[in-house]
Amino acid sequence: MGDKAAEKRDVWQGTLALMVLKTLQAMGPLHGYGIARRIEQTSGDLLAVNYGTLYPALLKLEQEGYISSEWGFSDNNRKAKYYKLTRAGRKQLNKEEREWEQTTAILARFLAPGEERS
Amino acid sequence: MRRLRAWFLRFAGLFLRAPRERELADELESHLQLHIEDNLRRGMSPAQARREAIMKLGGVEQTKENYRERRGLPILETTFEDCRHALRLLRKNPGFTLVAALTLALGIGGNTAVFSVMNSVLLRNLPLPHPEQLMFLRLPNDQPPGASNTGDGDTSFSDPVFEQLRKEHAAFSDLMAYVPLAIGKVAVRVGEDPEEAEADMVSGNFFSGLGTAFARGRGFTLEDETAHAPLAVLSYSYWTGRFARNPAVLGQTIYVKGLPFTVIGVTAQGFYGVEPGASTDFWIPLQNRPELNAWGNPASLNTLYGTPTWWCLRLIGRLAPEVTAAEALRNLDPLFQRAALIGLGTPDPKNRKPVLELSPAKGIQGLRDQYEQPIEILMAMVGLVLVIACANVAMLLVARNSARQREFTMRVALGAGPGRLLRQLLAESLLLVTVGAGLGWMFAISASRALAAWSSLEVPFSLDSNVLLFTLAISFACAVVFGLAPLRSAVSVQAGSVVKSSNAAAQRTKRSSWAGKFVVAVQMALCLILLVGAGLLVRSLRNYETLPLGLRTDGLLVFGTSPLTTHSDDEKARFYHILLDRLRVVPGVESATLLENRLGSGWSNNNVFAIDGVVPTGDFADIGMRANDVGPDYLHTLGIPILEGRDILDSDSRTAPKVVVVNETFVKRFFSKSDPLGHSAGGVKPDSSFTIVGVAADSKYTGVDEKPRPMLYFPFWQRSFVSDMQVELHTTGNPESLISSVRAVLHDLDPNLPMQKPMTQRAQFDVSFSQPRLFARLSMFFGLLAVLLVATGLYGTLAYRVSRRTSEIGVRMALGAQRIAVLWMVLRESLLISVAGVAAGVPLAIAGAQLMRSMLFGVMPGDSRSFLEALLGVTLVALIASAIPARRAASVDPIVALRYE
């Protein structure tokens, strides 16, 4: 109970895609492992990404045309598959970001009614 | 849109799996390597680094599996797998597959073929735009009294009726008239060779009103009709068969009865005229020349196209848009009633009024009435065959699947749910049915051709979309039945019973064997029905074949011919006189004669003649008489016994005193007390009466199944007009070997003269019962098929039971059971099944036979011999089918059997 900060949360259903898109926007083309690491780091290591779930998510995004992939080489010269945002992916990201902001704003109002009044 | 794209890509993911798999493996491998390097940098040991990386990934194979699910379409993939698995199973059991697929092919193919006949005769619309708007005009109670007519009394209209009705566009947007140029075929010459073809004269709007499409050239116009233009339109099939689709046919001349006609068009493929019972070869505009009279009828002043009282035109109309048949009829009837009287003077109000009727142009007119019930009965019979076939295949599947219990239990133990098992079984049955239906379709193609040939119906039997839909529907029904039948045994499997011995299975099959026995009993019952039906029809056919005709058919050759260039009756009589003289001296000809209506062709003259100047009164059924115009030596040539007086002779010429020969029934009906010789028959006035000079024995006229009717034979020379005649030759050798020398005689007389439908008289009578023959043969075929299927079904069931009970039998024998007792045990089982089947089948067969009453000839529906034979047949089948399993059971070696476990 006391070690609450160390207890990692699972990625919420449906938000993984948004995180992937955002990561790719911020970092440019990146391989699967890099994306997973980046998501962990960004969350301050609070999120536990099961790396295995990342790949079907990447495949789904690719099938939907939001990202594209090609084989390339990593910094230490290892062959890896790199993903990057497409034009449609960028649009989708903007849209989802806006929606997410709205949702969180609404939720925030619900969750902090006292502050609002004071 | 995005989702669609994703689905498409997932579908694409079903293919090219190997490279995609490699890529996935590479990607995961590179992921692990990157992770391991990171971990190493953090100071882990190599083994630890790898372990941590794999754990973090959540397992390589698990990840791959999740990935695959997203990549393809799992449902489709498992379906593919099911199909592949099913295919493998079917290949592994070629014997089973062959038997099951062939059984299904016979069932489905037979049904498809019979349905294709039913479709063309009863259901199909004409291949024209909006066929539902097309209506035939009919006269259910014939033409008004006083009208002269040709063709069938209920289909022929007069020219004034046509002209009046075609003006009324509120009912029909177009009303078309057509009439054949001959009964059967008309003489045509293209180039040098005379031949025959079926031809109609039609109104100018015939093609435009029907909406016929043209492969070449054009159709007729109203001007062509009024000018009686010498133009012709060919049908696509005639163009193909006679002109090899030569495009240069347009503008060519064809000679119809020696008169030139210019070809101006070819109809589109698939159009055979509006009466597809006979396919029309070409069409010409309505003509008013006596040579081209309707139906080839001899023309006189009041029997020529354009004469108001000459009822010869068949009519077909296209309903105006949005008008129903009933509305159209209401509209037309007053017009029709007025027009019908044109030329007939003031009608006697007591006379019956003609009735106009509209009948949808669907199926084949005429044939529809004649064939509707028989075809439905055939359909029912072949349906029963399909049921038997399906039951057999279902039993085969059940037996095979109970041998697969272990496989199913294994699958259940590995986590397959009932739904998954059902899907796999459905895939197997679907595959089997697909193979069966494919074979069946091929079988149906040739079978329906054979049916068309046997039925001597000139019907284009084509397997159209209706038939295809029908086949798919029955196949699908089969597949579902087969999928569901074995399901019970499959899902009742408990995962725990995997390795239990076959004893447990033997216990369970006790229940399912009851179902098997029930199915076989039902098959037996159906088989009995089919055998009774086949027996009755075959017996009817035997009656047709062996019924005495009252004449000698051996050595008789018959053919038709009519002079092309002679017009007057005298000229025509002279032509036939010369023809007879020439034919009599042909080597091999014993005697020759002429007759107007060919025997056994269905045609006859029906009338009521005056006897001694007095027209008998009464019902037509009692006083109706039949007549034929015949040549000299008629009774002698045909071998009809002369009971009294003499035959028609050469001396009964055109100028000699008029004479007539009557038959026995005529004498019985009208001269029961006195001697008929010397009395007269014919017209009311003395100058139109004929003196009776002979009495002939009764003989068959229109066909084999007619009842004796009063009959008069008139010398054709002495009739007021001379008809087109048929020639009968009595030959000493094989009649057909004379055809070429007869043809030479005809050619000598006129190179344009065709020999119409030469055949032996026996063959002509055979044609008169070709329909019963077809049905008898088919029902016999279905009966044999049913017997074969039931025998294999029963054999399979018993053999399976015996093999299951081998150890039980071994125990019984070890305990002292005699071989004979074991034999009886198996036979008793099969006999019990048969008795149950027969007990259920007999009442059903009695009911079924009643439905067939109209198809029977000389046999009662309750014919005890047919029933006994069917019973005997079923019993025999049961015994033969059980003999082998019974012997196998009796020859079980107790020692081997006990080790069998």
Interface residues (C-beta under 8 A of the other chain):
Chain A: H31 G32 Y33 G34 R37 N50 Y51 G52 T53 Y55 P56 L59 K60 Q63 E64 G65 S74 N76 R78 K79 A80 K81 A88
Chain B: R2 R3 R5 A6 L9 R10 E23 L24 D26 E27 L28 S30 H31 Q33 L34 H35 E37 D38 K56 L57 G58 G59 Q62 T63 N66 Y67 E69 R70 R71
